Structure formats: C-alpha cells, structure tokens
Amino acid sequence: MDNKLEEIADIQEVLFAITEIIGSIKEEVNNIRISKNNKRGAFTKRILLISTKEE
C-alpha cells in the first residue's frame, strides 16, 4: 500500500473522531462539504489562499 494513502487514512480517522466528539456524523460533514463545493468550488485547481488583508 502506498504510504501516502496510509497517511491520508490516518488523517481521515482523526477527522472522523473529531466529528464524533463534537456530536456530529460523517454524513453531515460531507453534506456541508458538498454544499460549500457547489457554492465556492472545490480544490481541483489546487489554488491556495495564502493571506487576506483587513481594511
């Protein structure tokens, strides 16, 4: 198995645990992710916001 995939699986386990701790479920988080994706787009272009400037 690719070590990178194992690391991603570990990160997902941490996120699932945090989701459970705050009293939510994976499906709810996924629905929010999909909604945000539809409104703002996904990370497919790998563009990162480095900083913002307050006025």
Secondary structure, DSSP 8 states (H G I E B T S, - for coil): --HHHHHHHHHHHHHHHHHHHTT--HHHHHHHHHHHHHHH--STT----------
